[in-house]
Amino acid sequence: MKNKLLVRSIIFLALSSLLLIITSCKKEQKQVKPIVFEFKKEGELSLFKSTSDSLIATFDIEIADDEYETQTGLMHRKSMANNRAMLFIFPDMRMRAFYMKNTYIPLDIIYLDKDKVIVSIKENAKPLDETALPSGVPAKYVLEINGGLSQQWSIAVGDKIDFKQFNE
């Protein structure tokens, strides 16, 4: 009888220990907050027609001028107002290529030279497409606006920009 009681006690302890191990190893559900990419107005940009110097459009701009910002760009954004844009400022003139990885909105990608003159335009870049969209000629600046606006506003190679960057 004593042995039976001892065996039952050992089995009870073993099962209790096993249950404790199982419940303590259970993964906790962690709340992961998604990163929200919000527009941050860092300047203003004006776009002018080359043939008449008339104003085509003005934009509130977010500026990408470091490695992280230029790599991230407008990725993960679900929308952008038509009066907003992102201006990429590079330290030198060279061939550029952009793609739409993790970018959910169609964009017109406008390449500009050191004098802020449009040298090429890639219209309606397809969301989430990782195909390279090369400038075709050296560029120092890249302006991203909502897809279709280049055609709607008759933006063309030769048109110019001017921008004002706010101090931080």
Phi, psi and omega per residue, in radians:
M1 nan -0.717 3.134
K2 -1.094 -0.707 3.138
N3 -1.138 -0.713 3.112
K4 -1.069 -0.740 3.141
L5 -1.137 -0.713 3.113
L6 -1.116 -0.774 3.123
V7 -1.097 -0.769 3.119
R8 -1.092 -0.703 3.124
S9 -1.127 -0.746 3.118
I10 -1.117 -0.785 3.123
I11 -1.087 -0.756 3.123
F12 -1.070 -0.800 3.120
L13 -1.107 -0.740 -3.138
A14 -1.101 -0.790 3.136
L15 -1.160 -0.695 3.110
S16 -1.096 -0.759 3.126
S17 -1.122 -0.751 3.121
L18 -1.090 -0.757 3.114
L19 -1.101 -0.709 3.110
L20 -1.113 -0.752 3.120
I21 -1.100 -0.804 -3.123
I22 -1.062 -0.820 -3.089
T23 -1.261 -0.552 3.141
S24 -1.361 -0.389 3.116
C25 -1.520 -0.127 -3.131
K26 -1.071 2.288 -3.114
K27 -1.218 2.390 3.075
E28 -1.424 2.494 3.042
Q29 -1.368 2.007 3.139
K30 -1.730 2.428 3.084
Q31 -1.441 2.075 3.089
V32 -1.839 2.054 3.129
K33 -1.504 2.218 3.114
P34 -1.203 2.573 3.080
I35 -1.317 2.252 3.140
V36 -1.765 2.128 3.116
F37 -1.687 1.835 -3.116
E38 -1.853 2.595 3.099
F39 -1.128 2.363 3.125
K40 -2.183 1.866 -3.103
K41 -1.193 2.015 -3.116
E42 -2.076 0.049 3.126
G43 3.060 -3.080 3.101
E44 -2.323 2.505 -3.083
L45 -2.283 2.422 3.057
S46 -2.057 2.450 -3.127
L47 -2.023 2.216 -3.043
F48 -2.101 2.510 3.070
K49 -1.266 2.318 -3.092
S50 -1.217 -0.561 -3.055
T51 -1.323 -0.412 -3.052
S52 -2.369 -0.062 -3.039
D53 1.046 0.261 3.113
S54 -1.333 2.613 -3.120
L55 -1.287 2.171 3.098
I56 -1.541 -0.837 -3.066
A57 -2.864 2.785 2.994
T58 -2.163 2.596 -3.107
F59 -2.352 2.521 2.825
D60 -1.431 2.291 -3.059
I61 -2.095 2.573 2.928
E62 -1.790 2.424 -3.046
I63 -1.937 2.315 3.059
A64 -1.958 1.910 -3.101
D65 -2.372 0.196 2.998
D66 -2.219 3.016 -3.025
E67 -1.045 -0.802 -3.132
Y68 -1.067 -0.847 -3.100
E69 -1.124 -0.678 -3.131
T70 -1.264 -0.511 3.088
Q71 -1.321 -0.584 -3.087
T72 -1.493 -0.767 3.128
G73 0.888 -2.246 -3.126
L74 -1.718 0.348 3.106
M75 -0.986 2.583 3.022
H76 1.235 0.055 3.126
R77 -1.479 2.470 -3.128
K78 -1.676 -0.346 3.135
S79 -2.840 2.900 3.066
M80 -2.678 2.321 3.111
A81 -1.140 2.625 -3.106
N82 -1.149 -0.297 3.114
N83 -1.670 0.233 3.129
R84 -2.083 2.674 -3.135
A85 -2.736 2.929 3.018
M86 -2.076 2.283 3.097
L87 -1.940 2.154 3.077
F88 -1.688 2.237 3.133
I89 -2.043 2.051 -3.133
F90 -1.835 2.727 -3.086
P91 -1.312 -0.254 -3.071
D92 -2.556 2.940 3.060
M93 -1.586 2.191 3.015
R94 -2.894 3.017 3.100
M95 -1.102 2.386 3.141
R96 -2.162 2.730 3.023
A97 -2.588 2.304 3.102
F98 -2.032 2.837 3.036
Y99 -2.537 3.014 -2.975
M100 -1.911 0.457 3.124
K101 -0.971 2.272 3.116
N102 0.996 0.397 3.105
T103 -1.892 2.110 -2.982
Y104 -1.681 -0.128 -3.117
I105 -2.018 2.443 3.089
P106 -1.156 2.463 -3.093
L107 -2.287 2.647 2.871
D108 -1.710 2.187 -3.121
I109 -1.854 2.042 -3.022
I110 -1.971 2.066 -3.137
Y111 -1.667 2.381 -3.098
L112 -2.271 2.622 3.126
D113 -1.507 -3.041 -3.093
K114 -1.118 -0.381 3.115
D115 -1.587 0.130 3.127
K116 1.176 0.591 3.091
V117 -1.828 2.346 -3.136
I118 -1.154 2.204 3.131
V119 -1.912 -0.373 3.032
S120 -2.893 2.759 -3.119
I121 -2.380 2.319 3.001
K122 -1.935 1.862 -3.058
E123 -1.515 2.532 3.044
N124 0.849 0.933 3.069
A125 -1.035 2.281 -3.029
K126 -1.287 2.226 3.120
P127 -0.946 2.453 3.057
L128 1.163 0.118 3.140
D129 -1.482 2.224 -3.107
E130 -1.668 0.207 3.082
T131 -1.218 2.341 3.140
A132 -1.157 2.435 3.096
L133 -2.070 1.511 -3.017
P134 -1.309 2.665 3.131
S135 -1.236 -0.513 -3.125
G136 1.460 -0.477 3.073
V137 -2.479 2.815 -3.135
P138 -1.052 2.518 -3.137
A139 -2.480 2.616 3.080
K140 -1.911 -0.513 -3.120
Y141 -2.144 2.628 3.014
V142 -2.366 2.264 3.125
L143 -1.972 2.218 3.070
E144 -1.928 2.175 3.097
I145 -2.237 2.938 3.128
N146 -1.014 2.452 -3.136
G147 -1.021 2.356 3.100
G148 1.707 -0.314 -3.114
L149 -1.194 -0.573 3.113
S150 -1.028 -0.803 3.130
Q151 -1.224 -0.779 -3.117
Q152 -1.033 -0.683 -3.091
W153 -1.739 0.128 -3.141
S154 0.965 0.742 3.071
I155 -1.269 2.368 -3.052
A156 -2.450 2.835 3.018
V157 -0.981 2.359 -3.108
G158 1.813 -0.444 3.078
D159 -1.142 2.802 -3.008
K160 -2.203 2.775 3.022
I161 -2.141 2.802 2.921
D162 -2.455 2.484 3.139
F163 -2.479 2.740 3.100
K164 -2.159 2.138 3.115
Q165 -1.720 2.295 3.132
F166 -1.357 2.555 3.050
N167 -1.314 2.521 -3.136
E168 -1.491 nan nan
